[in-house]
């Protein structure tokens, strides 16, 4: 089946109506947005058809999570991750960010340490503060030379742990660097978690977007079954199938005790399931695989295009992401930005009209995150603008 990832979808002024978009309406008309993790592709036809059928029903009262959806996730996990999970392990939520906060409330006490590894998706950095816990951070090991990968620095991570540390907020594949952690790195992490008696929230939101041919995701809880009682895994169809606005995510919690604690903390703090989001999730997991494979081919080509362009930008470096449609660029040595007090994100926005995500929000000033999950035409337009100030 052919899928169209080339024809632009009008999002700033859609002909069907006035539907504001965070991505397209945050900045002015002349700005090309490559910031928030939201692709510019229509979702899979099977998802759209399932939503149309549900909308035609006409009643949108309180719903329940269908057993068929839970089974679809079990089937997806078994087929794609070789991890056999049970329907009862699943708790469906309105998003991964609420789940991070609920986990902190459920699994820690006021004053406990909540640890994360930077650079990291910005909401991670606010969980401890929002929930009355102690924020703790450790840094990844930056590439030693252009093109080398970011690495997990286990020594730095262990040094950041104190007697108060109780919860690790983990991200795999990693946002924003796109790293797919090696078995060796994960084994070191697992040993550290056990040694310090930590609980782990593993955000695996981008796990179905591995870009290397033949790559296969292994959930942290599946890689180390002995630690499964410590791990809460977060999945969602939102990034893979471009469904973020339908607010449906899943916490997979094998341990019954942790599951009860998490469910109790969630009562009254989140709405019931979004009936359209649940319909879309089931359609995506049951029928979206051909579309996903076509998407991966598109993203590989977009990544190739981006890597080629960055190679011609002096002072700019990027490790090619192994997953996701997000690239993490180091602009600290870019000649055009020397001497300016503005952040690279602000400077590029003001001078060339390309909106990227500011690395400072991820804990690393001087960097930007670029979303290449867009059409080839839009990516080319944005890269041409960036060429004008970054190309040697």
C-alpha positions in Angstrom: 0.0 0.0 0.0 1.2 3.5 -0.9 1.2 6.3 1.7 1.7 9.9 1.0 4.5 11.5 3.1 5.3 14.1 0.4 2.2 16.3 -0.1 2.1 19.0 2.6 -0.9 19.1 4.8 -2.0 22.7 5.4 -1.9 23.2 9.1 -1.6 26.9 9.5 -4.7 27.7 7.5 -6.6 24.4 7.0 -9.4 24.8 4.5 -11.7 22.7 6.6 -11.8 25.1 9.5 -10.0 27.1 12.2 -8.0 24.5 14.1 -5.1 26.1 16.0 -1.9 24.1 16.2 0.7 24.5 18.8 3.4 23.8 16.3 2.1 26.1 13.5 0.5 28.9 15.5 3.1 29.6 18.2 5.2 31.7 15.8 4.4 34.1 12.9 3.3 33.4 9.4 6.9 33.6 8.0 8.4 31.1 10.4 9.0 27.5 9.5 8.4 25.4 12.7 10.7 22.4 13.3 10.3 22.4 17.1 7.7 20.5 19.0 7.6 16.7 18.5 4.6 16.7 16.2 5.0 15.4 12.6 3.4 17.1 9.6 2.0 13.8 8.2 -1.6 12.6 8.3 -2.1 9.7 10.6 -2.6 6.2 9.2 -5.7 5.8 7.0 -6.9 2.9 9.3 -6.8 5.3 12.2 -8.7 8.0 10.4 -11.4 5.4 9.2 -11.8 4.1 12.8 -12.2 7.7 14.1 -14.8 8.5 11.4 -16.8 5.4 12.3 -16.7 6.4 16.0 -17.7 10.0 15.3 -20.6 8.8 13.2 -22.0 7.1 16.3 -22.6 10.6 17.7 -22.5 9.9 21.4 -19.3 10.8 23.3 -20.1 10.0 26.9 -17.7 8.5 29.4 -16.0 5.5 28.1 -13.9 2.6 29.3 -10.7 1.1 28.1 -11.8 -1.7 25.8 -10.4 -5.2 26.5 -9.7 -5.4 22.8 -7.3 -2.4 23.1 -5.5 -4.0 25.9 -5.1 -7.2 23.9 -3.9 -5.2 20.9 -1.1 -3.8 23.0 -0.2 -7.3 24.4 0.0 -8.5 20.8 2.1 -5.6 19.7 4.5 -6.1 22.6 4.9 -9.8 21.8 5.4 -9.2 18.1 7.7 -6.2 18.2 9.5 -6.4 21.5 9.3 -10.2 22.3 7.9 -9.2 25.7 4.8 -11.1 26.9 2.7 -8.7 29.0 -0.8 -9.1 30.5 -3.8 -7.0 29.9 -4.1 -6.4 33.6 -0.7 -4.7 33.7 -2.0 -1.8 31.7 -3.3 1.5 33.1 -4.4 4.0 30.4 -3.7 7.7 31.0 -4.2 11.0 29.2 -0.5 11.3 28.4 3.1 10.5 29.4 3.7 13.8 31.1 0.8 13.3 33.6 2.1 9.8 34.1 5.6 11.1 35.1 4.0 13.3 37.7 1.6 10.6 39.0 4.5 8.2 39.4 6.4 10.7 41.5 3.3 11.2 43.7 2.6 7.5 43.9 6.1 6.1 44.4 7.9 8.7 46.5 7.3 10.8 49.5 7.8 14.6 50.0 11.6 15.3 50.1 12.6 12.2 48.3 15.0 12.5 45.4 13.8 12.2 41.8 16.8 11.7 39.5 17.0 12.2 35.7 19.7 12.3 33.1 20.3 15.5 31.0 19.8 16.6 28.3 16.2 15.4 28.6 12.7 16.1 27.5 11.9 19.3 29.5 8.9 18.0 31.5 11.3 15.5 33.2 13.1 18.4 34.8 9.9 19.8 36.4 8.4 16.7 37.9 10.2 16.9 41.3 9.4 20.6 41.7 5.8 20.1 40.8 5.3 17.2 43.2 7.3 18.5 46.2 10.3 16.2 45.7 14.0 17.0 45.4 15.3 17.3 41.9 18.5 15.5 41.1 20.4 15.4 37.8 23.3 13.7 36.1 24.7 14.5 32.7 25.2 12.2 29.8 28.7 12.0 28.4 28.8 14.2 25.3 30.5 13.0 22.1 34.2 13.2 22.1 34.4 14.1 18.4 31.8 15.0 15.8 29.6 12.1 14.8 30.4 10.0 17.9 27.3 9.0 20.0 26.2 10.4 23.3 26.8 7.9 26.1 25.4 7.0 29.5 27.9 8.1 32.1 27.3 5.6 34.9 29.9 7.1 37.1 28.2 10.6 36.9 24.8 9.0 37.5 26.0 7.1 40.6 27.7 10.2 41.9 24.3 12.1 41.7 22.6 9.5 43.9 22.1 10.3 47.6 20.3 8.5 50.4 17.2 10.4 49.5 17.1 9.2 45.9 14.1 7.0 45.3 13.0 7.4 41.7 14.8 7.4 38.4 13.1 9.0 35.4 14.6 7.2 32.4 14.1 7.7 28.7 14.7 5.0 26.0 15.1 5.6 23.1 16.4 8.9 24.3 14.8 12.3 23.7 16.5 14.6 22.5 19.7 12.8 21.4 18.0 9.9 19.6 20.3 7.3 21.3 19.3 3.7 21.4 21.1 2.5 24.5 23.4 -0.5 24.2 22.9 -3.7 26.2 26.1 -2.9 28.0 24.9 0.5 29.1 21.5 -0.8 30.2 23.2 -3.6 32.1 25.2 -1.0 34.0 22.0 1.0 34.7 20.2 -2.1 35.9 23.0 -3.0 38.3 23.0 0.6 39.6 19.2 0.6 40.1 19.4 -2.6 42.1 22.4 -1.5 44.1 20.7 1.7 45.2 17.2 0.2 45.6 15.6 2.6 43.1 12.3 2.6 41.3 12.3 3.5 37.6 9.8 5.2 35.2 11.0 4.2 31.7 9.6 6.5 29.1 9.7 4.4 25.9 7.5 6.7 23.8 9.8 6.6 20.7 10.4 2.9 20.8 8.6 2.2 17.5 10.8 4.7 15.6 14.2 3.0 15.5 15.8 4.2 12.3 18.5 1.5 11.8 17.5 -1.3 9.5 16.5 -4.4 11.4 16.7 -2.7 14.8 14.4 -4.0 17.5 13.4 -2.4 20.7 13.7 -4.2 24.0 11.9 -2.7 26.9 14.0 -2.2 30.0 11.7 -4.4 32.0 12.0 -7.1 29.4 15.8 -6.9 29.2 16.1 -7.4 33.0 13.1 -9.4 34.2 14.5 -9.5 37.8 14.0 -5.7 37.9 10.5 -5.8 36.4 9.0 -5.2 39.9 10.8 -1.9 40.1 9.9 -0.6 36.6 6.9 1.3 35.3 7.0 1.4 31.5 5.3 4.2 29.5 4.1 3.7 25.9 1.8 5.6 23.6 0.9 5.6 19.9 1.2 9.4 19.9 4.7 9.9 18.4 4.7 6.9 16.1 1.3 7.5 14.6 1.1 11.3 15.1 -1.8 11.1 17.6 -0.6 13.4 20.4 -3.7 15.6 20.4 -5.9 12.5 21.2 -4.2 12.1 24.6 -3.9 8.4 25.1 -1.0 6.7 26.8 -0.4 3.4 28.6 1.5 2.6 31.8 2.6 -1.0 31.8 3.2 -2.1 35.4 3.9 -5.8 36.0 4.1 -5.5 39.8 0.7 -5.6 41.4 1.8 -3.5 44.4 3.2 -0.7 42.2 0.2 -0.8 40.0 -2.2 -0.3 43.0 -0.1 2.6 44.3 -0.1 4.2 40.9 -3.8 3.8 40.3 -4.6 5.2 43.8 -2.5 8.3 43.1 -4.3 8.9 39.8 -7.8 9.0 41.3 -9.2 12.5 41.0 -6.1 13.8 39.2 -6.9 12.8 35.7 -9.9 12.5 33.5 -11.4 9.3 32.2 -10.1 8.0 29.0 -10.5 10.0 25.8 -12.9 7.8 23.8 -11.5 8.9 20.5 -7.9 8.5 21.7 -8.6 4.9 22.7 -10.2 4.1 19.4 -7.3 5.6 17.5 -4.8 3.7 19.7 -6.4 0.4 19.0 -6.6 1.0 15.2 -3.0 2.1 15.2 -1.7 -1.0 17.0 -3.9 -3.4 15.0 -3.6 -1.9 11.5 -0.9 0.7 11.5 2.2 -1.4 10.8 2.4 -0.9 7.0 2.1 2.8 7.5 4.8 2.7 10.2 7.2 0.9 7.9 6.6 3.5 5.2 7.1 6.3 7.8 10.5 4.8 8.8 11.7 4.9 5.2 10.7 8.5 5.0 12.4 9.4 8.2 15.6 7.6 7.2 15.8 9.7 4.1 15.1 12.9 6.0 17.8 12.0 8.5 20.3 11.4 5.6 19.4 14.8 4.1 20.0 16.5 7.5 23.3 14.8 8.2 24.6 15.9 4.8 23.7 19.5 5.4 25.1 19.7 8.9 28.4 18.4 7.6 28.7 21.7 5.8 28.0 23.9 8.8 31.3 24.8 10.5 31.2 24.7 14.2 28.0 22.7 14.3 28.0 19.1 15.3 25.3 16.4 15.5 25.3 12.7 16.3 22.9 11.1 13.8 19.9 10.0 15.8 19.4 6.2 15.9 15.7 6.7 16.6 13.0 9.3 16.6 12.5 12.2 14.1 14.4 14.5 16.4 18.0 15.7 16.0 20.2 17.3 18.7 22.5 19.9 17.3 25.5 21.6 19.1 25.7 25.2 18.0 28.1 26.5 20.7 31.0 26.9 18.2 29.0 28.1 15.2 30.8 31.2 13.9 27.5 33.1 13.2 26.5 32.8 16.8 29.8 34.0 18.4 29.4 37.2 20.4 25.7 37.1 20.6 23.9 37.1 23.9 20.8 35.4 22.4 20.4 31.7 22.6 21.0 29.8 19.3 17.2 29.0 19.2 16.3 32.7 19.6 19.0 33.9 17.2 17.9 31.5 14.4 14.3 32.3 15.0 14.9 36.0 14.6 17.4 35.9 11.8 16.2 33.2 9.5 12.6 32.4 10.7 13.2 28.7 11.6 11.7 27.7 14.9 13.7 25.0 16.8 13.5 23.8 20.4 15.9 25.6 22.8 18.5 23.3 24.4 18.4 25.2 27.6 14.9 23.8 28.2 16.5 20.3 28.1 19.3 21.3 30.5 21.9 22.0 27.9 22.2 25.7 26.7 23.9 26.2 23.3 22.1 23.2 21.7 18.9 23.0 19.7 16.5 20.2 18.9 15.3 20.0 15.3 12.2 18.0 14.2 12.7 16.5 10.8 9.4 14.7 10.9 8.0 16.8 8.0 7.8 16.8 4.3 10.9 16.9 2.2 9.8 20.2 0.8 9.4 21.9 4.2 12.7 20.4 5.5 14.5 21.6 2.4 13.0 25.1 2.8 14.2 25.2 6.5 17.6 23.8 5.8 18.1 26.4 3.0 17.4 29.2 5.4 19.8 27.7 7.9 22.4 27.3 5.2 22.3 31.1 4.7 23.8 31.7 8.2 25.5 28.4 9.1 27.1 27.1 5.9 30.8 27.6 5.4 
